Amino acid sequence: MEKARIGLVGTGFIAKIHIAAYKEIAPYAQIAGICSRKKENAENFAREHNIPKVFDNFEELCTSPDIDIVDICTPTNLHDEVIICAAKNKKNVICEKPLTGYFGEDSEKEFVGIEVPKSHMYKKVLEKIEKVEKAIKENNIKFMYGENLIYAPSIEKMKRMISASSSTILEIRAECSHSGSHASYAKLWRTSGGGSLMRLGSHPVAVVLHLKYYEGIQRYGKPIKAKSVLAEIGNLTKIEPFIREEKHYVATAWEDVEDWSILIINFEDRTKGIIFSNDISLGGLKNWIQVSLSKGQIYANINPNNMMVAYAPEKEIWKDEYIAEKIETKEGWNFPSPDDFWTRGFPQELKDFAISVIEDKEPISNFELAKETIKVIYAGYLSSEEGRKIEL
């Protein structure tokens, strides 16, 4: 195989990011086809990006002999179905984060996030993971987990420094936060599978798990795994003083999902990971990782960083030029990102996936990371509800 042939499922925000990344890795991959819930969307997307084939649905795409990899860019509640369909048709899978979740499939409750016990959710998520893993293994396909941050250049550099220093990782702190999604699907557990811990926390959780996995392989020849989880979630935009304010700068109208979370991972070697994720943070997207080593300290400021700094007295001055994700205004001082997708690891991620299929090797971001990430997140929800540490 000279190039991996990609079948895109979905035409939303993440599909657009993937399209841009595929253009940067053209020697390794080509998009052979696309489908969407609405065929009209797929047709428009195909015309815009010169994609040769539009499929009626994902089942048709998964059976096509012209597709090597099914790239799943759908909402999370559709992931399981597409993964299993692709696996049964012997297609390799790229799946965007997070792997899966609980969406009230077996409940008639409208607000499942506050009406369904988290113990039930955790049990159902573990069952889903087992079902997906069975399909992957039985059909001997490659599963590539779309966690771009572990491919970010700063994280790659961090790993090399950890290795060079022969240091012990004592603690990792990481955050993914911004001022909140305004999308209606994000406000309801039934369509999002959770709030800030699920949507945003999946990034830093995966990075923390990956760094300890990497340390374990380097030091012992086997990964250092998460042992238990302690978490707290909150709905800070529902407190009375905030509600009384005339103007709100962060997203509001959350239904049954949280807008704030903190999670502590206890690892097998008794070290710690601390994850912050919330929808109440003004000033743009925040992705950072801090590693406390026995012989050093490393900070990775992915978003924002001061690679570029710019000032404008009025927001209209920069017109439509992209500055950074989720900033409220282009007025005043800002931190423009010269190549935001590269800084966050998207092209590097998809290049690794394409090469993994072409050369038949294991991707850096695989099913193990996908599985452990969602287990930690839902253990976090259970921990917060029951007020205790959850053993994994």
Secondary structure, 3 states (H helix, E strand, C coil): CCCEEEEEECCCHHHHHHHHHHHHCCCCEEEEEEECCCHHHHHHHHHHHCCCCECCCHHHHHHCCCCCEEEECCCHHHHHHHHHHHHHCCCEEEEECCCCCCCCCCCCCCCHHHHCCHHHHHHHHHHHHHHHHHHHHHCCCCEEEECHHHHCHHHHHHHHHHHHHCCCEEEEEEEEECCCCCCHHHHCHHHHCCCHHHHCCHHHHHHHHHHHHHHHHHHHCCCCCEEEEEEEEECHHHCHHHHHCCCCCCCCCCCCCCCEEEEEEEECCCCEEEEEEECCCCCCCEEEEEEEECCCEEEEEEECCCCCCEEECCHHHHCCCCCCCCCCCCCEEECCCCCHHHHCCHHHHHHHHHHHHHCCCCCCCCHHHHHHHHHHHHHHHHHHHHCCCEEC
